Amino acid sequence: MRVLRMVIGLAVGGVALTWAVFAQIVAPPQTLSPGEVRLSSRPYVLEATLRAESRLVQLEVVVRDSHGRAVPGLTKDNFVLFDGSTKRELTAFSVDTFTAPVETSPHSASPVPDKSTQPPAPTPVAQLPSQNLAFRRWIGLLFDDLNTAPGDLAHAKIAASRFIKEAVQSGDRIAVFTTSRGRASEFTDDSKAILVAVTKVQSHPRISPGGVAQCPRITAYEAYQIVKGDPSAMKAKVSEACTCSGGPPCGEDLPDTAFENLTPTDPSKGGGIPTEILVAVLAQAQQTWDQARIASQVTLDAIESNLNQLARMPGKRMLLLASSGFLSNTLDQEQDSIINKALRAGVVINSLDAKGLYAEAPGRPLNESVESVGLGVSTMVFEMRTLGDRLEEVDSALARFAESTGGLLFRDNNDLNLGFRQLGLLPSCTYLIGFAPSEDGKYHKIKVELKNVRHDLVQVRPGYFAPTSGTSHQPSASEKMEVLMRGSGERTDLPTAISEKLGTATPGERELTIQVHIDIQKIIFEQQKDRHVQKLIFLAALFDSQGNFVTGKQADMELALKPESFDRFSKTGINGVIRLEVRPGTYRLRIVVQEALHGNLSATDQNLKIR
């Protein structure tokens, strides 16, 4: 017993929109203005062992080839998951696909569809021009003006301006964010308004690149190394401190071990170095690191706030972060919180390193004044030896956000135009896998491997914070829908009504048409300029007489209605039309509907006997 095809659509006011492998409008296209409705769908799979009420860890995995393209066609059997050294069973698996619309000329030839896989066309179809597919993506363009130098930010703004023009032409909606001030522009497809907001972005550094004092010069990275007890960092800065008053470097002949485990309260192990110098270096390092850590915390808070705003938008969403990087040491839990929110909201984070191909000559930056007469050997060796590690550290958060949400990191390349173009692409195929976690409250590293398939890159979050046994779990919106789908009772948060009728499809099969009527007068929409914005999520599933899941479909209806359309639909309501071609048998039809902005739900059952 199986369902051959499922088609879901919108039918209201003489307009019918259908979901399948393609989208089309059946009826005169002038009934709705461009961009008022966007439809997308994907198969809905109810795994036999998945319990949405459990503490499921969901991972979003993107597999890429050597050209950076997402690899489709993989199955659950291709994935192996390790929680530390423990192999975990996958209890959930699904595939999410996205196909960017292709610009076509009205005179260009159209491909001939494979009739064996397409449902019969009920009426002649009026094809919409590509510019009518508005709101296909919501892009948050986030400039990290707290940690990006003025020169790097200027180059990023120029490249972003070119990207904005291309993205808007393809129907995307963009908002500009900064880490210092939040949202600088509303989501819009008005390229002029977006570009004006970009031109106003300026660098607002919170700390000096050289630290809190000119001599000794202790950067945030060097301060962190000293605070965590790196003896070579301490030796280098102590040697430099001795030169600040015009004297020679000190401590050069001492081994690094002489600078281990020094604290401001007990610097007596300094091997003869004046105590006041040791105390001063330790205090300056602590002060510098405290400032840097606070600045990084502010940056992460800003990223999370901007992510929350983007997550409320309907449709495909992406946060594109342009930054020169920042130190995120000791802030792992805050980063993981951002990653969890992005994953739950389905937001991809792409990161662009605004430094480009970074090269740093030995010595101090030319634009910084230096008070020391000369630098000791240990200082120069330490600064040269740690250059690569420092660049990796400041980019670690950018890399982690991208890797963990299925995005990309663009770095070590001065062609920022190319970077914005590459990062502006959402992965065409994403695999969602889930497993039951440990419950020890600790951070667990995870690894996903592939078997029986060739690949070049697997992108997945590096780990997760396990819940603590006995603590309460707040289910996500998708988990709530999953719980309702597995149940049998009704829920009426949303004003919906279900009706169905049976028709003839192909020999041996029947066509079941289900209509889900929604009274939108009782649904809260978000007002965005002249549009009423909301997103409706439909889950439809069939179960056989033994209660086994047969097949299902998820479809998203993204609404950005003009006032006249909103008023008309408020009077008539919106009818989600679902068509299933089924074989004869006894079924239970389960329909779950959710509005995305506030999470209100409806659920209902229909027992069907198909003859």
C-alpha positions as CSV (number, residue, x, y, z in Angstrom):
1,M,0.0,0.0,0.0
2,R,1.5,3.3,-1.0
3,V,0.6,6.8,-2.1
4,L,1.9,7.6,-5.6
5,R,1.6,11.4,-5.6
6,M,0.6,14.2,-3.3
7,V,-0.2,17.7,-4.4
8,I,-0.9,20.5,-1.9
9,G,-2.3,23.9,-2.9
10,L,-4.0,27.1,-2.1
11,A,-7.5,27.8,-3.5
12,V,-9.2,31.0,-2.7
13,G,-11.1,33.7,-4.6
14,G,-10.8,31.7,-7.8
15,V,-7.1,31.1,-7.4
16,A,-5.5,27.7,-7.0
17,L,-1.8,27.3,-6.2
18,T,-0.4,23.7,-6.2
19,W,2.6,22.2,-4.6
20,A,4.5,19.3,-6.2
21,V,8.0,19.1,-7.7
22,F,7.1,22.4,-9.4
23,A,4.9,25.4,-8.5
24,Q,2.2,26.8,-10.8
25,I,-0.8,29.0,-10.8
26,V,-4.1,27.6,-12.2
27,A,-6.3,30.6,-13.1
28,P,-5.6,34.1,-14.3
29,P,-2.3,35.4,-12.9
30,Q,-3.7,38.9,-12.2
31,T,-5.8,37.6,-9.3
32,L,-2.7,37.9,-7.0
33,S,0.1,40.4,-7.3
34,P,3.7,39.3,-7.6
35,G,5.2,37.9,-4.4
36,E,2.0,37.7,-2.3
37,V,2.2,33.9,-2.0
38,R,5.2,31.6,-2.1
39,L,4.8,27.9,-2.0
40,S,7.3,25.2,-1.2
41,S,7.1,21.5,-0.2
42,R,9.1,18.5,0.8
43,P,8.4,14.9,1.8
44,Y,7.3,14.4,5.3
45,V,8.7,11.3,7.0
46,L,7.5,10.0,10.3
47,E,10.3,7.7,11.5
48,A,9.3,4.6,13.4
49,T,11.5,5.3,16.4
50,L,11.4,9.0,16.5
51,R,9.7,10.5,19.7
52,A,9.4,14.2,19.3
53,E,8.8,14.6,23.1
54,S,12.3,13.1,23.8
55,R,15.4,15.2,23.9
56,L,16.3,14.7,20.3
57,V,19.5,16.4,19.1
58,Q,18.9,17.5,15.5
59,L,21.9,17.9,13.2
60,E,21.8,19.7,9.8
61,V,24.4,18.1,7.5
62,V,25.5,19.4,4.2
63,V,27.7,17.2,2.0
64,R,29.7,19.0,-0.6
65,D,31.9,18.0,-3.6
66,S,35.2,19.5,-4.6
67,H,33.5,22.4,-6.2
68,G,31.5,23.3,-3.1
69,R,28.3,22.0,-4.5
70,A,25.8,20.2,-2.2
71,V,25.6,16.5,-2.9
72,P,22.0,15.1,-3.2
73,G,20.6,11.6,-3.3
74,L,22.0,10.3,0.0
75,T,20.0,8.1,2.4
76,K,19.9,7.4,6.1
77,D,22.2,4.3,5.5
78,N,24.9,6.6,4.1
79,F,25.4,8.3,7.5
80,V,27.3,7.2,10.6
81,L,27.3,9.3,13.7
82,F,29.8,9.3,16.6
83,D,29.1,11.0,19.9
84,G,32.7,11.2,21.2
85,S,33.8,7.6,20.6
86,T,30.3,6.1,20.9
87,K,28.4,5.3,17.7
88,R,24.8,6.6,18.0
89,E,21.8,5.2,16.2
90,L,20.0,7.7,14.0
91,T,16.4,8.0,15.1
92,A,15.4,10.7,12.7
93,F,16.3,11.4,9.0
94,S,14.9,13.7,6.4
95,V,16.0,15.7,3.4
96,D,15.4,19.3,2.7
97,T,16.0,20.6,-0.8
98,F,16.0,24.1,-2.3
99,T,16.2,25.0,-5.9
100,A,17.0,28.6,-6.7
101,P,14.7,30.0,-9.4
102,V,16.3,30.3,-12.8
103,E,15.8,33.5,-14.9
104,T,14.2,32.6,-18.2
105,S,13.3,34.7,-21.2
106,P,9.7,34.5,-22.3
107,H,11.0,33.4,-25.7
108,S,13.3,30.7,-24.4
109,A,12.5,27.1,-24.9
110,S,11.0,25.3,-21.9
111,P,12.2,21.8,-21.0
112,V,9.8,19.0,-21.7
113,P,8.6,17.4,-18.4
114,D,8.7,13.7,-17.8
115,K,5.0,12.8,-18.0
116,S,5.5,9.6,-16.0
117,T,6.3,11.6,-12.9
118,Q,4.0,14.6,-13.3
119,P,0.4,14.8,-12.2
120,P,-2.2,15.5,-15.0
121,A,-2.7,19.2,-15.5
122,P,-6.3,20.0,-14.5
123,T,-6.5,23.2,-16.6
124,P,-4.2,25.2,-18.9
125,V,-1.4,26.8,-16.7
126,A,-0.5,30.4,-16.9
127,Q,3.3,30.5,-16.2
128,L,4.5,33.4,-14.1
129,P,7.5,35.4,-15.1
130,S,10.5,34.9,-12.8
131,Q,10.2,38.3,-11.2
132,N,6.9,37.3,-9.7
133,L,8.6,34.9,-7.4
134,A,9.4,37.5,-4.7
135,F,10.4,36.8,-1.1
136,R,12.1,33.6,-2.1
137,R,14.8,34.3,0.5
138,W,15.3,36.5,3.5
139,I,18.9,37.5,3.9
140,G,20.3,39.3,7.0
141,L,23.5,41.1,5.9
142,L,25.4,41.5,9.2
143,F,28.5,43.7,9.4
144,D,30.6,43.2,12.4
145,D,31.5,46.9,12.9
146,L,32.8,46.2,16.4
147,N,35.7,44.0,15.3
148,T,36.4,45.0,11.7
149,A,39.1,47.5,10.9
150,P,38.0,50.5,8.8
151,G,39.9,49.4,5.7
152,D,38.6,45.8,5.9
153,L,35.0,47.1,6.4
154,A,35.3,49.5,3.4
155,H,36.3,46.6,1.1
156,A,33.5,44.4,2.5
157,K,30.9,47.2,1.9
158,I,32.0,47.6,-1.7
159,A,31.7,43.9,-2.4
160,A,28.4,43.7,-0.5
161,S,26.9,46.5,-2.6
162,R,27.5,44.5,-5.8
163,F,26.0,41.4,-4.2
164,I,22.9,43.3,-3.1
165,K,22.1,44.4,-6.6
166,E,22.4,40.9,-7.9
167,A,20.4,39.4,-5.1
168,V,17.5,41.9,-5.3
169,Q,17.2,41.3,-9.0
170,S,16.5,37.6,-8.3
171,G,13.8,38.5,-5.8
172,D,15.5,38.2,-2.4
173,R,14.7,40.5,0.5
174,I,17.6,41.9,2.4
175,A,18.0,43.7,5.7
176,V,21.2,45.3,7.0
177,F,22.4,44.6,10.5
178,T,25.4,45.8,12.5
179,T,26.8,44.3,15.7
180,S,27.0,47.8,17.3
181,R,23.4,49.0,16.6
182,G,21.3,46.1,15.5
183,R,19.0,46.4,12.4
184,A,20.1,49.3,10.1
185,S,17.4,48.7,7.5
186,E,14.1,46.8,7.2
187,F,13.8,43.7,5.0
188,T,13.1,44.9,1.5
189,D,13.8,44.3,-2.2
190,D,14.5,48.0,-2.7
191,S,18.2,48.0,-3.6
192,K,18.5,51.7,-3.2
193,A,17.3,51.6,0.4
194,I,19.6,48.7,1.2
195,L,22.6,50.4,-0.4
196,V,22.0,53.6,1.6
197,A,22.0,51.6,4.8
198,V,25.3,49.9,3.8
199,T,27.0,53.3,3.1
200,K,26.2,54.4,6.7
201,V,27.9,51.4,8.3
202,Q,31.1,52.5,10.0
203,S,33.7,50.8,12.2
204,H,33.1,51.2,15.9
205,P,36.0,49.3,17.7
206,R,35.6,48.8,21.4
207,I,39.2,48.1,22.2
208,S,42.5,49.1,20.6
209,P,44.3,46.4,18.5
210,G,47.4,47.0,20.6
211,G,45.6,46.6,23.9
212,V,45.2,49.1,26.8
213,A,48.8,50.4,26.8
214,Q,51.4,51.2,24.2
215,C,54.3,49.6,26.1
216,P,54.4,46.8,26.6
217,R,52.0,46.2,23.7
218,I,49.8,43.3,24.7
219,T,47.1,42.4,22.2
220,A,43.9,40.6,23.2
221,Y,45.3,37.3,21.9
222,E,48.6,37.7,23.8
223,A,46.6,38.7,26.9
224,Y,44.6,35.5,26.7
225,Q,47.7,33.4,26.4
226,I,49.2,35.1,29.5
227,V,46.0,34.7,31.5
228,K,45.7,31.0,30.7
229,G,49.4,30.5,31.7
230,D,51.4,30.4,28.5
231,P,55.0,30.9,29.8
232,S,56.4,31.9,26.3
233,A,53.8,34.7,26.1
234,M,54.6,35.9,29.6
235,K,58.4,35.8,28.9
236,A,58.0,37.8,25.7
237,K,55.9,40.6,27.3
238,V,58.1,40.8,30.4
239,S,61.1,41.2,28.1
240,E,59.3,43.9,26.3
241,A,58.2,45.7,29.5
242,C,61.8,46.1,30.5
243,T,62.5,48.2,27.4
244,C,59.6,50.6,28.1
245,S,61.8,52.9,30.2
246,G,64.7,52.7,27.8
247,G,66.5,49.7,29.4
248,P,67.6,46.5,27.7
249,P,65.3,43.4,27.4
250,C,65.3,41.2,30.5
251,G,64.8,37.5,31.2
252,E,66.0,36.5,27.7
253,D,68.4,34.0,29.2
254,L,65.8,32.4,31.4
255,P,64.0,29.2,30.3
256,D,60.3,29.4,29.6
257,T,59.6,27.3,32.7
258,A,60.7,30.2,34.9
259,F,57.5,32.0,33.8
260,E,55.1,29.2,34.5
261,N,52.2,29.6,37.0
262,L,52.8,33.2,37.8
263,T,50.0,35.2,39.4
264,P,49.6,38.8,40.4
265,T,49.5,37.8,44.1
266,D,52.5,35.5,43.9
267,P,55.0,36.6,41.1
268,S,58.0,35.4,43.2
269,K,58.9,32.6,40.7
270,G,60.0,35.2,38.1
271,G,63.7,34.1,38.2
272,G,65.0,37.5,39.4
273,I,62.8,39.7,37.2
274,P,61.7,42.8,39.2
275,T,58.4,42.0,40.9
276,E,56.9,45.3,39.9
277,I,57.4,44.4,36.2
278,L,55.8,40.9,36.7
279,V,52.9,42.4,38.5
280,A,52.4,45.1,35.9
281,V,52.4,42.7,33.0
282,L,50.0,40.3,34.7
283,A,47.6,43.1,35.6
284,Q,47.7,44.6,32.1
285,A,47.1,41.2,30.5
286,Q,44.1,40.5,32.8
287,Q,42.7,44.0,32.1
288,T,43.2,43.6,28.3
289,W,41.6,40.2,28.2
290,D,38.6,41.3,30.3
291,Q,37.9,44.0,27.8
292,A,38.3,41.7,24.9
293,R,36.1,39.0,26.4
294,I,33.4,41.6,27.1
295,A,33.6,42.9,23.6
296,S,33.3,39.4,22.2
297,Q,30.3,38.7,24.5
298,V,28.6,41.9,23.1
299,T,29.4,40.7,19.6
300,L,27.8,37.3,20.2
301,D,24.8,38.9,21.9
302,A,24.3,41.1,18.8
303,I,24.6,38.1,16.4
304,E,22.0,36.2,18.5
305,S,19.7,39.3,18.5
306,N,19.9,39.7,14.7
307,L,19.4,35.9,14.3
308,N,16.2,36.1,16.3
309,Q,14.9,38.9,14.1
310,L,15.7,36.9,10.9
311,A,14.2,33.7,12.3
312,R,10.7,35.3,12.4
313,M,10.7,35.8,8.7
314,P,8.9,33.2,6.5
315,G,10.8,31.2,3.8
316,K,14.4,30.4,3.4
317,R,16.6,32.5,5.7
318,M,20.3,33.2,5.7
319,L,22.5,35.3,8.0
320,L,25.6,36.5,6.1
321,L,28.2,37.6,8.6
322,A,31.1,39.9,7.4
323,S,33.8,40.3,10.0
324,S,37.5,40.5,10.6
325,G,37.0,38.0,13.4
326,F,37.1,38.1,17.2
327,L,38.3,36.0,20.1
328,S,35.7,33.6,21.3
329,N,37.7,31.7,23.8
330,T,35.8,30.7,27.0
331,L,32.5,31.5,25.2
332,D,31.7,28.1,23.8
333,Q,28.3,27.8,25.5
334,E,27.2,31.1,24.1
335,Q,28.2,30.1,20.6
336,D,26.4,26.8,21.0
337,S,23.2,28.6,22.0
338,I,23.4,30.7,18.8
339,I,23.9,27.5,16.7
340,N,21.0,25.8,18.4
341,K,18.7,28.7,17.7
342,A,19.9,28.9,14.1
343,L,19.2,25.1,13.6
344,R,15.8,25.2,15.2
345,A,14.8,28.2,13.0
346,G,16.4,26.8,9.8
347,V,18.7,29.7,9.4
348,V,22.0,29.1,7.6
349,I,25.0,31.3,8.7
350,N,27.6,32.1,6.1
351,S,30.8,33.9,7.3
352,L,33.1,36.1,5.3
353,D,36.5,37.0,6.7
354,A,36.8,40.7,5.8
355,K,40.6,40.6,6.3
356,G,41.0,38.8,3.0
357,L,44.4,37.2,2.3
358,Y,46.1,38.5,5.4
359,A,49.9,39.1,5.5
360,E,51.6,40.6,8.4
361,A,55.3,41.7,8.3
362,P,57.5,41.2,11.4
363,G,57.4,44.1,13.8
364,R,54.7,46.5,14.8
365,P,52.0,48.0,12.6
366,L,53.0,51.2,11.0
367,N,50.0,53.1,12.2
368,E,50.7,52.4,15.9
369,S,53.1,54.5,17.9
370,V,55.7,52.5,19.8
371,E,57.4,53.6,23.0
372,S,59.8,50.8,23.5
373,V,63.4,51.3,22.2
374,G,63.8,47.8,20.9
375,L,62.2,44.3,21.0
376,G,63.9,41.4,22.6
377,V,64.5,38.1,20.7
378,S,61.8,36.3,22.7
379,T,59.2,39.0,21.8
380,M,59.9,38.8,18.1
381,V,60.0,35.0,18.1
382,F,56.8,34.7,20.0
383,E,54.9,37.2,17.8
384,M,56.1,35.5,14.6
385,R,55.5,32.0,15.8
386,T,52.0,32.7,17.0
387,L,50.8,34.7,14.0
388,G,49.0,31.7,12.4
389,D,47.5,30.5,15.6
390,R,46.2,34.1,16.3
391,L,44.5,34.3,12.9
392,E,42.9,30.9,13.5
393,E,41.6,31.9,16.9
394,V,40.0,35.1,15.7
395,D,38.3,33.2,12.9
396,S,37.2,30.3,15.0
397,A,33.7,31.6,15.7
398,L,33.1,32.5,12.1
399,A,34.1,29.0,11.0
400,R,32.1,27.3,13.7
401,F,28.9,29.2,12.9
402,A,29.2,28.3,9.2
403,E,30.2,24.7,9.7
404,S,27.5,24.0,12.3
405,T,24.6,25.4,10.3
406,G,25.4,24.1,6.8
407,G,27.0,27.4,5.7
408,L,30.3,28.3,4.2
409,L,33.4,30.3,5.4
410,F,35.1,32.5,2.9
411,R,38.6,33.4,4.0
412,D,42.2,33.9,2.8
413,N,41.0,35.5,-0.4
414,N,41.0,39.1,-1.4
415,D,38.3,38.7,-4.0
416,L,35.4,39.6,-1.6
417,N,33.1,40.0,-4.6
418,L,33.5,36.3,-5.2
419,G,33.1,35.7,-1.5
420,F,29.7,37.4,-1.4
421,R,28.5,35.6,-4.5
422,Q,29.5,32.2,-3.2
423,L,28.1,32.8,0.3
424,G,24.8,34.1,-1.2
425,L,23.9,30.6,-2.3
426,L,21.9,28.4,0.1
427,P,22.8,24.7,0.0
428,S,20.5,23.0,-2.5
429,C,20.3,19.8,-0.4
430,T,20.5,19.5,3.4
431,Y,20.2,16.3,5.4
432,L,18.5,16.5,8.8
433,I,19.5,13.7,11.2
434,G,18.6,13.2,14.8
435,F,19.6,11.1,17.8
436,A,18.9,10.6,21.5
437,P,21.7,12.4,23.4
438,S,23.4,11.6,26.7
439,E,22.0,13.4,29.7
440,D,25.1,14.4,31.7
441,G,25.0,18.1,31.1
442,K,28.4,18.1,29.5
443,Y,29.6,19.2,26.1
444,H,30.0,16.3,23.6
445,K,32.0,16.4,20.4
446,I,30.3,14.7,17.5
447,K,31.4,13.5,14.1
448,V,29.5,12.4,11.1
449,E,31.0,10.1,8.6
450,L,29.7,8.8,5.2
451,K,29.9,5.3,3.9
452,N,29.5,3.9,0.4
453,V,29.7,7.4,-1.1
454,R,32.4,9.7,-2.4
455,H,32.6,13.2,-0.9
456,D,35.0,16.1,-0.2
457,L,33.4,17.9,2.7
458,V,30.9,17.1,5.4
459,Q,29.5,20.1,7.2
460,V,27.9,19.6,10.6
461,R,28.0,21.2,14.0
462,P,31.1,20.1,16.0
463,G,29.2,19.2,19.2
464,Y,26.3,19.8,21.6
465,F,25.6,20.5,25.2
466,A,23.8,17.5,26.6
467,P,20.8,18.1,28.8
468,T,20.8,17.2,32.4
469,S,18.8,14.2,33.5
470,G,15.6,15.3,35.2
471,T,15.4,18.8,33.8
472,S,12.4,19.9,31.8
473,H,12.5,20.1,28.0
474,Q,10.8,22.8,26.0
475,P,9.8,21.3,22.7
476,S,10.5,23.3,19.5
477,A,7.7,24.3,17.1
478,S,8.5,21.4,14.8
479,E,8.5,19.0,17.8
480,K,5.1,20.2,18.8
481,M,3.8,19.4,15.3
482,E,5.4,16.0,15.4
483,V,3.7,15.2,18.7
484,L,0.4,16.3,17.3
485,M,0.9,14.2,14.2
486,R,1.5,11.1,16.3
487,G,-1.5,11.7,18.3
488,S,-5.2,11.2,17.5
489,G,-7.0,14.0,19.4
490,E,-8.1,17.3,18.0
491,R,-6.6,20.8,18.7
492,T,-8.3,24.0,17.7
493,D,-5.8,26.9,18.4
494,L,-6.2,27.7,14.7
495,P,-9.6,28.2,13.2
496,T,-9.6,25.4,10.6
497,A,-12.3,23.2,9.0
498,I,-11.6,20.0,7.0
499,S,-13.6,18.5,4.1
500,E,-12.8,15.9,1.6
501,K,-14.1,14.3,-1.6
502,L,-13.1,11.3,-3.6
503,G,-12.6,11.1,-7.4
504,T,-11.1,8.9,-10.0
505,A,-7.4,9.2,-10.8
506,T,-5.8,6.4,-12.8
507,P,-7.0,2.8,-13.1
508,G,-6.7,1.1,-9.7
509,E,-6.2,4.4,-7.9
510,R,-8.4,7.1,-6.5
511,E,-7.8,10.8,-6.0
512,L,-8.6,12.1,-2.5
513,T,-9.0,15.9,-2.3
514,I,-8.8,17.4,1.1
515,Q,-9.7,21.1,1.7
516,V,-8.3,22.8,4.9
517,H,-10.2,26.1,5.3
518,I,-8.5,28.7,7.5
519,D,-10.2,31.8,8.8
520,I,-7.3,34.3,8.8
521,Q,-9.3,37.0,10.6
522,K,-8.3,35.1,13.8
523,I,-4.6,34.8,12.9
524,I,-2.2,37.6,13.8
525,F,-0.1,38.8,10.9
526,E,3.1,40.8,11.0
527,Q,2.9,44.2,9.3
528,Q,5.9,45.0,7.1
529,K,5.3,48.3,5.2
530,D,2.3,47.6,2.9
531,R,2.4,43.8,3.4
532,H,0.7,41.4,5.9
533,V,3.2,38.7,6.5
534,Q,2.6,35.2,7.9
535,K,3.6,31.6,7.2
536,L,1.3,28.6,7.4
537,I,2.8,25.1,7.7
538,F,0.7,22.1,6.6
539,L,1.5,18.5,7.6
540,A,-0.6,15.8,5.9
541,A,-0.1,12.1,6.6
542,L,-1.9,8.8,5.9
543,F,-1.8,5.9,8.4
544,D,-3.1,2.4,7.5
545,S,-5.6,0.3,9.5
546,Q,-2.8,-1.0,11.8
547,G,-1.7,2.6,12.6
548,N,1.5,2.4,10.4
549,F,2.6,5.5,8.7
550,V,2.1,5.3,4.9
551,T,3.3,8.6,3.5
552,G,3.2,12.3,4.2
553,K,4.0,15.7,2.9
554,Q,5.0,19.1,4.5
555,A,4.1,22.2,2.6
556,D,4.8,25.8,3.5
557,M,2.6,28.7,2.4
558,E,4.4,32.0,2.9
559,L,2.0,35.0,2.7
560,A,3.0,38.6,2.1
561,L,-0.4,40.0,1.2
562,K,-1.2,43.5,0.1
563,P,-4.0,45.3,1.9
564,E,-6.6,44.6,-0.8
565,S,-5.7,40.9,-0.9
566,F,-5.7,40.7,2.9
567,D,-9.1,42.3,3.1
568,R,-10.5,39.9,0.5
569,F,-9.0,36.8,2.1
570,S,-10.3,38.0,5.5
571,K,-13.8,37.7,4.2
572,T,-13.4,34.4,2.2
573,G,-10.7,32.6,4.2
574,I,-7.9,30.6,2.7
575,N,-8.4,27.0,1.6
576,G,-5.3,24.7,1.6
577,V,-6.1,22.1,-1.0
578,I,-4.4,18.7,-0.7
579,R,-4.8,16.0,-3.4
580,L,-3.6,12.4,-2.8
581,E,-3.7,9.6,-5.2
582,V,-4.2,6.4,-3.2
583,R,-5.0,2.8,-3.6
584,P,-8.1,1.3,-2.2
585,G,-8.0,0.6,1.5
586,T,-8.8,1.9,5.0
587,Y,-6.9,4.9,6.2
588,R,-6.6,7.4,8.9
589,L,-5.9,10.9,7.6
590,R,-4.1,13.2,10.0
591,I,-3.9,17.0,9.2
592,V,-1.8,19.3,11.4
593,V,-1.5,23.1,10.6
594,Q,0.6,25.7,12.3
595,E,1.1,29.4,11.9
596,A,4.8,30.2,12.2
597,L,4.8,33.6,13.9
598,H,3.2,32.5,17.2
599,G,3.1,28.7,16.9
600,N,-0.6,28.3,17.1
601,L,-1.7,24.8,16.0
602,S,-4.7,22.8,14.8
603,A,-5.0,19.0,14.4
604,T,-7.7,16.8,13.2
605,D,-8.4,13.2,12.1
606,Q,-10.6,11.7,9.3
607,N,-11.2,8.0,9.0
608,L,-11.4,7.0,5.3
609,K,-12.4,3.9,3.4
610,I,-11.2,4.1,-0.2
611,R,-13.0,1.6,-2.5
